[in-house]
Each structure stands twice: as C-alpha cells, then as structure tokens.
Amino acid sequence: MKIKLDLHDIYNRGEELDRALRNVIDEAIEKKARLVEIIPGKGSGQLKKRVLRFLDQKEIKVLYHRVEKDSHNYGRVFVHFRPK
C-alpha cells in the first residue's frame, strides 16, 4: 500500500505543512502502509529541504525505516516503513 501527499496547495503555510506531514506519517502507521510518496515539487528546492528537515527530527525519524530521494524526479521523496 502506498499513500501520496502532494504539497503544492499548502507549500507556503508552515503550520499546515507540518500538520499534513505528521498526519500522513500517522496514517501510514495506522494503515500499515509500506510507502509514503511526498511531492514537494521541483521549484527552488526549499520545500523539499523543509520536508527532509521535518523527517529528520528525532521523534519522527524513529517512526519510519528510511527516506529515499527520487533519482529520476527531483520533486518527489519516498518514506519507507517496515511492516510490523
């Protein structure tokens, strides 16, 4: 199962962005999804950096297995979860 989060609509709303990221991580855990695709878009790269900083927080990092940056599409980030 894969869950997708497109950040194009909320890219400039900080709190809402963090809330959406946290919600998608929680949803993946609840539904036992193996993969979350986050689409920050290409743009200047600032949104992608913000997403990666969010995922790198200590309390968030323990919730997933690994992060993969799409080598073919700079505007996508994959968050992998281990099945439990």
DOTI-119022 format. One record per residue: chain; x, y, z negated of N, C-alpha, C in turn; residue in one letter. Coordinates in steps of 0.2 Angstrom, whole numbers, plus 5000, padded with zeros to 4 digits. Layout:
// DOTI-119022
pt rofi->A | n_c1->X | n_c2->Y | n_c3->Z | ca_c1->X | ca_c2->Y | ca_c3->Z | c_c1->X | c_c2->Y | c_c3->Z | kolmi->a
...
//
This chain:
// DOTI-119022
pt rofi->A | n_c1->5004 | n_c2->4994 | n_c3->5000 | ca_c1->5000 | ca_c2->5000 | ca_c3->5000 | c_c1->5004 | c_c2->5006 | c_c3->5000 | kolmi->m
pt rofi->A | n_c1->5003 | n_c2->5011 | n_c3->5004 | ca_c1->5006 | ca_c2->5017 | ca_c3->5005 | c_c1->5001 | c_c2->5023 | c_c3->5003 | kolmi->k
pt rofi->A | n_c1->5004 | n_c2->5028 | n_c3->4999 | ca_c1->5000 | ca_c2->5034 | ca_c3->4998 | c_c1->5004 | c_c2->5040 | c_c3->5001 | kolmi->i
pt rofi->A | n_c1->5000 | n_c2->5044 | n_c3->5004 | ca_c1->5003 | ca_c2->5050 | ca_c3->5008 | c_c1->5001 | c_c2->5057 | c_c3->5004 | kolmi->k
pt rofi->A | n_c1->5006 | n_c2->5061 | n_c3->5004 | ca_c1->5004 | ca_c2->5068 | ca_c3->5001 | c_c1->5007 | c_c2->5073 | c_c3->5006 | kolmi->l
pt rofi->A | n_c1->5003 | n_c2->5077 | n_c3->5009 | ca_c1->5005 | ca_c2->5082 | ca_c3->5013 | c_c1->5005 | c_c2->5089 | c_c3->5009 | kolmi->d
pt rofi->A | n_c1->5010 | n_c2->5092 | n_c3->5009 | ca_c1->5011 | ca_c2->5098 | ca_c3->5005 | c_c1->5010 | c_c2->5105 | c_c3->5009 | kolmi->l
pt rofi->A | n_c1->5008 | n_c2->5104 | n_c3->5015 | ca_c1->5008 | ca_c2->5110 | ca_c3->5020 | c_c1->5003 | c_c2->5115 | c_c3->5017 | kolmi->h
pt rofi->A | n_c1->4997 | n_c2->5113 | n_c3->5014 | ca_c1->4992 | ca_c2->5118 | ca_c3->5012 | c_c1->4994 | c_c2->5121 | c_c3->5005 | kolmi->d
pt rofi->A | n_c1->4998 | n_c2->5118 | n_c3->5001 | ca_c1->5000 | ca_c2->5121 | ca_c3->4995 | c_c1->5007 | c_c2->5123 | c_c3->4994 | kolmi->i
pt rofi->A | n_c1->5011 | n_c2->5124 | n_c3->4999 | ca_c1->5018 | ca_c2->5125 | ca_c3->4999 | c_c1->5020 | c_c2->5131 | c_c3->4994 | kolmi->y
pt rofi->A | n_c1->5016 | n_c2->5136 | n_c3->4994 | ca_c1->5018 | ca_c2->5142 | ca_c3->4990 | c_c1->5014 | c_c2->5143 | c_c3->4984 | kolmi->n
pt rofi->A | n_c1->5012 | n_c2->5138 | n_c3->4981 | ca_c1->5008 | ca_c2->5138 | ca_c3->4974 | c_c1->5012 | c_c2->5133 | c_c3->4970 | kolmi->r
pt rofi->A | n_c1->5016 | n_c2->5136 | n_c3->4966 | ca_c1->5021 | ca_c2->5132 | ca_c3->4962 | c_c1->5017 | c_c2->5127 | c_c3->4957 | kolmi->g
pt rofi->A | n_c1->5013 | n_c2->5130 | n_c3->4953 | ca_c1->5010 | ca_c2->5125 | ca_c3->4948 | c_c1->5006 | c_c2->5120 | c_c3->4951 | kolmi->e
pt rofi->A | n_c1->5002 | n_c2->5122 | n_c3->4956 | ca_c1->4998 | ca_c2->5117 | ca_c3->4960 | c_c1->5002 | c_c2->5112 | c_c3->4964 | kolmi->e
pt rofi->A | n_c1->5008 | n_c2->5114 | n_c3->4966 | ca_c1->5013 | ca_c2->5109 | ca_c3->4969 | c_c1->5015 | c_c2->5104 | c_c3->4964 | kolmi->l
pt rofi->A | n_c1->5017 | n_c2->5106 | n_c3->4958 | ca_c1->5020 | ca_c2->5102 | ca_c3->4953 | c_c1->5014 | c_c2->5097 | c_c3->4951 | kolmi->d
pt rofi->A | n_c1->5008 | n_c2->5100 | n_c3->4950 | ca_c1->5002 | ca_c2->5095 | ca_c3->4948 | c_c1->5001 | c_c2->5090 | c_c3->4954 | kolmi->r
pt rofi->A | n_c1->5001 | n_c2->5092 | n_c3->4960 | ca_c1->5000 | ca_c2->5087 | ca_c3->4966 | c_c1->5005 | c_c2->5082 | c_c3->4966 | kolmi->a
pt rofi->A | n_c1->5011 | n_c2->5084 | n_c3->4965 | ca_c1->5017 | ca_c2->5079 | ca_c3->4965 | c_c1->5016 | c_c2->5074 | c_c3->4959 | kolmi->l
pt rofi->A | n_c1->5014 | n_c2->5077 | n_c3->4953 | ca_c1->5013 | ca_c2->5072 | ca_c3->4947 | c_c1->5007 | c_c2->5068 | c_c3->4948 | kolmi->r
pt rofi->A | n_c1->5002 | n_c2->5070 | n_c3->4951 | ca_c1->4996 | ca_c2->5066 | ca_c3->4952 | c_c1->4997 | c_c2->5061 | c_c3->4957 | kolmi->n
pt rofi->A | n_c1->5001 | n_c2->5062 | n_c3->4962 | ca_c1->5002 | ca_c2->5057 | ca_c3->4967 | c_c1->5007 | c_c2->5051 | c_c3->4964 | kolmi->v
pt rofi->A | n_c1->5011 | n_c2->5053 | n_c3->4960 | ca_c1->5016 | ca_c2->5048 | ca_c3->4956 | c_c1->5011 | c_c2->5044 | c_c3->4952 | kolmi->i
pt rofi->A | n_c1->5007 | n_c2->5047 | n_c3->4948 | ca_c1->5002 | ca_c2->5044 | ca_c3->4943 | c_c1->4998 | c_c2->5039 | c_c3->4947 | kolmi->d
pt rofi->A | n_c1->4995 | n_c2->5041 | n_c3->4953 | ca_c1->4991 | ca_c2->5037 | ca_c3->4957 | c_c1->4994 | c_c2->5031 | c_c3->4960 | kolmi->e
pt rofi->A | n_c1->5000 | n_c2->5032 | n_c3->4962 | ca_c1->5004 | ca_c2->5026 | ca_c3->4964 | c_c1->5005 | c_c2->5021 | c_c3->4959 | kolmi->a
pt rofi->A | n_c1->5007 | n_c2->5023 | n_c3->4953 | ca_c1->5007 | ca_c2->5019 | ca_c3->4947 | c_c1->5001 | c_c2->5015 | c_c3->4946 | kolmi->i
pt rofi->A | n_c1->4996 | n_c2->5019 | n_c3->4945 | ca_c1->4989 | ca_c2->5016 | ca_c3->4944 | c_c1->4987 | c_c2->5011 | c_c3->4949 | kolmi->e
pt rofi->A | n_c1->4988 | n_c2->5012 | n_c3->4955 | ca_c1->4986 | ca_c2->5008 | ca_c3->4961 | c_c1->4991 | c_c2->5003 | c_c3->4963 | kolmi->k
pt rofi->A | n_c1->4996 | n_c2->5003 | n_c3->4959 | ca_c1->5002 | ca_c2->4998 | ca_c3->4960 | c_c1->5004 | c_c2->4999 | c_c3->4968 | kolmi->k
pt rofi->A | n_c1->5005 | n_c2->5005 | n_c3->4970 | ca_c1->5007 | ca_c2->5006 | ca_c3->4977 | c_c1->5015 | c_c2->5005 | c_c3->4977 | kolmi->a
pt rofi->A | n_c1->5017 | n_c2->5003 | n_c3->4983 | ca_c1->5025 | ca_c2->5002 | ca_c3->4983 | c_c1->5028 | c_c2->5008 | c_c3->4986 | kolmi->r
pt rofi->A | n_c1->5024 | n_c2->5012 | n_c3->4989 | ca_c1->5027 | ca_c2->5018 | ca_c3->4993 | c_c1->5023 | c_c2->5024 | c_c3->4993 | kolmi->l
pt rofi->A | n_c1->5026 | n_c2->5030 | n_c3->4992 | ca_c1->5023 | ca_c2->5036 | ca_c3->4992 | c_c1->5027 | c_c2->5040 | c_c3->4997 | kolmi->v
pt rofi->A | n_c1->5023 | n_c2->5043 | n_c3->5002 | ca_c1->5026 | ca_c2->5047 | ca_c3->5008 | c_c1->5024 | c_c2->5054 | c_c3->5006 | kolmi->e
pt rofi->A | n_c1->5029 | n_c2->5058 | n_c3->5005 | ca_c1->5028 | ca_c2->5066 | ca_c3->5003 | c_c1->5030 | c_c2->5069 | c_c3->5009 | kolmi->i
pt rofi->A | n_c1->5026 | n_c2->5074 | n_c3->5012 | ca_c1->5028 | ca_c2->5078 | ca_c3->5018 | c_c1->5028 | c_c2->5085 | c_c3->5016 | kolmi->i
pt rofi->A | n_c1->5034 | n_c2->5087 | n_c3->5015 | ca_c1->5035 | ca_c2->5095 | ca_c3->5013 | c_c1->5036 | c_c2->5099 | c_c3->5020 | kolmi->p
pt rofi->A | n_c1->5037 | n_c2->5095 | n_c3->5025 | ca_c1->5038 | ca_c2->5099 | ca_c3->5032 | c_c1->5045 | c_c2->5101 | c_c3->5033 | kolmi->g
pt rofi->A | n_c1->5046 | n_c2->5103 | n_c3->5039 | ca_c1->5053 | ca_c2->5105 | ca_c3->5040 | c_c1->5055 | c_c2->5111 | c_c3->5038 | kolmi->k
pt rofi->A | n_c1->5052 | n_c2->5117 | n_c3->5040 | ca_c1->5053 | ca_c2->5123 | ca_c3->5038 | c_c1->5061 | c_c2->5125 | c_c3->5036 | kolmi->g
pt rofi->A | n_c1->5062 | n_c2->5129 | n_c3->5031 | ca_c1->5068 | ca_c2->5131 | ca_c3->5029 | c_c1->5072 | c_c2->5126 | c_c3->5024 | kolmi->s
pt rofi->A | n_c1->5068 | n_c2->5121 | n_c3->5022 | ca_c1->5071 | ca_c2->5116 | ca_c3->5018 | c_c1->5070 | c_c2->5117 | c_c3->5010 | kolmi->g
pt rofi->A | n_c1->5067 | n_c2->5123 | n_c3->5009 | ca_c1->5066 | ca_c2->5125 | ca_c3->5002 | c_c1->5061 | c_c2->5120 | c_c3->4998 | kolmi->q
pt rofi->A | n_c1->5056 | n_c2->5119 | n_c3->5002 | ca_c1->5050 | ca_c2->5115 | ca_c3->4999 | c_c1->5053 | c_c2->5108 | c_c3->4997 | kolmi->l
pt rofi->A | n_c1->5057 | n_c2->5105 | n_c3->5002 | ca_c1->5060 | ca_c2->5098 | ca_c3->5001 | c_c1->5064 | c_c2->5098 | c_c3->4995 | kolmi->k
pt rofi->A | n_c1->5068 | n_c2->5104 | n_c3->4995 | ca_c1->5073 | ca_c2->5104 | ca_c3->4989 | c_c1->5069 | c_c2->5104 | c_c3->4982 | kolmi->k
pt rofi->A | n_c1->5063 | n_c2->5108 | n_c3->4982 | ca_c1->5059 | ca_c2->5108 | ca_c3->4976 | c_c1->5056 | c_c2->5101 | c_c3->4975 | kolmi->r
pt rofi->A | n_c1->5054 | n_c2->5098 | n_c3->4980 | ca_c1->5051 | ca_c2->5091 | ca_c3->4979 | c_c1->5057 | c_c2->5086 | c_c3->4976 | kolmi->v
pt rofi->A | n_c1->5063 | n_c2->5087 | n_c3->4979 | ca_c1->5068 | ca_c2->5082 | ca_c3->4976 | c_c1->5070 | c_c2->5084 | c_c3->4969 | kolmi->l
pt rofi->A | n_c1->5070 | n_c2->5091 | n_c3->4967 | ca_c1->5071 | ca_c2->5093 | ca_c3->4960 | c_c1->5066 | c_c2->5090 | c_c3->4956 | kolmi->r
pt rofi->A | n_c1->5060 | n_c2->5090 | n_c3->4958 | ca_c1->5054 | ca_c2->5088 | ca_c3->4954 | c_c1->5055 | c_c2->5080 | c_c3->4953 | kolmi->f
pt rofi->A | n_c1->5057 | n_c2->5076 | n_c3->4958 | ca_c1->5058 | ca_c2->5069 | ca_c3->4957 | c_c1->5064 | c_c2->5067 | c_c3->4953 | kolmi->l
pt rofi->A | n_c1->5069 | n_c2->5072 | n_c3->4953 | ca_c1->5075 | ca_c2->5071 | ca_c3->4949 | c_c1->5074 | c_c2->5072 | c_c3->4941 | kolmi->d
pt rofi->A | n_c1->5069 | n_c2->5075 | n_c3->4939 | ca_c1->5068 | ca_c2->5076 | ca_c3->4932 | c_c1->5068 | c_c2->5069 | c_c3->4928 | kolmi->q
pt rofi->A | n_c1->5071 | n_c2->5070 | n_c3->4922 | ca_c1->5072 | ca_c2->5064 | ca_c3->4918 | c_c1->5065 | c_c2->5060 | c_c3->4917 | kolmi->k
pt rofi->A | n_c1->5060 | n_c2->5063 | n_c3->4915 | ca_c1->5054 | ca_c2->5060 | ca_c3->4914 | c_c1->5050 | c_c2->5057 | c_c3->4920 | kolmi->e
pt rofi->A | n_c1->5052 | n_c2->5060 | n_c3->4926 | ca_c1->5049 | ca_c2->5057 | ca_c3->4932 | c_c1->5053 | c_c2->5052 | c_c3->4935 | kolmi->i
pt rofi->A | n_c1->5059 | n_c2->5052 | n_c3->4935 | ca_c1->5064 | ca_c2->5048 | ca_c3->4938 | c_c1->5063 | c_c2->5040 | c_c3->4935 | kolmi->k
pt rofi->A | n_c1->5061 | n_c2->5040 | n_c3->4929 | ca_c1->5060 | ca_c2->5033 | ca_c3->4926 | c_c1->5054 | c_c2->5030 | c_c3->4929 | kolmi->v
pt rofi->A | n_c1->5050 | n_c2->5033 | n_c3->4932 | ca_c1->5043 | ca_c2->5030 | ca_c3->4935 | c_c1->5044 | c_c2->5027 | c_c3->4941 | kolmi->l
pt rofi->A | n_c1->5049 | n_c2->5028 | n_c3->4945 | ca_c1->5050 | ca_c2->5025 | ca_c3->4952 | c_c1->5056 | c_c2->5022 | c_c3->4953 | kolmi->y
pt rofi->A | n_c1->5057 | n_c2->5018 | n_c3->4958 | ca_c1->5063 | ca_c2->5014 | ca_c3->4959 | c_c1->5068 | c_c2->5019 | c_c3->4963 | kolmi->h
pt rofi->A | n_c1->5067 | n_c2->5022 | n_c3->4969 | ca_c1->5072 | ca_c2->5026 | ca_c3->4972 | c_c1->5068 | c_c2->5030 | c_c3->4977 | kolmi->r
pt rofi->A | n_c1->5072 | n_c2->5035 | n_c3->4979 | ca_c1->5070 | ca_c2->5040 | ca_c3->4984 | c_c1->5073 | c_c2->5040 | c_c3->4990 | kolmi->v
pt rofi->A | n_c1->5070 | n_c2->5040 | n_c3->4996 | ca_c1->5073 | ca_c2->5039 | ca_c3->5002 | c_c1->5071 | c_c2->5045 | c_c3->5007 | kolmi->e
pt rofi->A | n_c1->5076 | n_c2->5049 | n_c3->5009 | ca_c1->5075 | ca_c2->5054 | ca_c3->5014 | c_c1->5075 | c_c2->5051 | c_c3->5021 | kolmi->k
pt rofi->A | n_c1->5069 | n_c2->5053 | n_c3->5025 | ca_c1->5069 | ca_c2->5050 | ca_c3->5031 | c_c1->5074 | c_c2->5053 | c_c3->5036 | kolmi->d
pt rofi->A | n_c1->5078 | n_c2->5048 | n_c3->5039 | ca_c1->5084 | ca_c2->5050 | ca_c3->5043 | c_c1->5081 | c_c2->5052 | c_c3->5050 | kolmi->s
pt rofi->A | n_c1->5075 | n_c2->5050 | n_c3->5052 | ca_c1->5073 | ca_c2->5052 | ca_c3->5058 | c_c1->5068 | c_c2->5058 | c_c3->5058 | kolmi->h
pt rofi->A | n_c1->5066 | n_c2->5060 | n_c3->5052 | ca_c1->5061 | ca_c2->5066 | ca_c3->5052 | c_c1->5063 | c_c2->5069 | c_c3->5045 | kolmi->n
pt rofi->A | n_c1->5066 | n_c2->5075 | n_c3->5046 | ca_c1->5069 | ca_c2->5079 | ca_c3->5040 | c_c1->5063 | c_c2->5081 | c_c3->5036 | kolmi->y
pt rofi->A | n_c1->5057 | n_c2->5081 | n_c3->5038 | ca_c1->5051 | ca_c2->5084 | ca_c3->5034 | c_c1->5048 | c_c2->5079 | c_c3->5030 | kolmi->g
pt rofi->A | n_c1->5051 | n_c2->5073 | n_c3->5029 | ca_c1->5047 | ca_c2->5068 | ca_c3->5025 | c_c1->5052 | c_c2->5065 | c_c3->5020 | kolmi->r
pt rofi->A | n_c1->5049 | n_c2->5063 | n_c3->5014 | ca_c1->5053 | ca_c2->5060 | ca_c3->5009 | c_c1->5049 | c_c2->5054 | c_c3->5006 | kolmi->v
pt rofi->A | n_c1->5052 | n_c2->5048 | n_c3->5005 | ca_c1->5048 | ca_c2->5042 | ca_c3->5003 | c_c1->5050 | c_c2->5041 | c_c3->4996 | kolmi->f
pt rofi->A | n_c1->5046 | n_c2->5039 | n_c3->4992 | ca_c1->5047 | ca_c2->5037 | ca_c3->4985 | c_c1->5045 | c_c2->5030 | c_c3->4984 | kolmi->v
pt rofi->A | n_c1->5050 | n_c2->5025 | n_c3->4983 | ca_c1->5048 | ca_c2->5018 | ca_c3->4982 | c_c1->5047 | c_c2->5016 | c_c3->4975 | kolmi->h
pt rofi->A | n_c1->5042 | n_c2->5012 | n_c3->4974 | ca_c1->5041 | ca_c2->5009 | ca_c3->4967 | c_c1->5042 | c_c2->5002 | c_c3->4967 | kolmi->f
pt rofi->A | n_c1->5044 | n_c2->4999 | n_c3->4962 | ca_c1->5045 | ca_c2->4992 | ca_c3->4961 | c_c1->5038 | c_c2->4989 | c_c3->4958 | kolmi->r
pt rofi->A | n_c1->5036 | n_c2->4983 | n_c3->4961 | ca_c1->5030 | ca_c2->4980 | ca_c3->4959 | c_c1->5031 | c_c2->4978 | c_c3->4952 | kolmi->p
pt rofi->A | n_c1->5026 | n_c2->4978 | n_c3->4948 | ca_c1->5026 | ca_c2->4976 | ca_c3->4941 | c_c1->5021 | c_c2->4970 | c_c3->4939 | kolmi->k
//
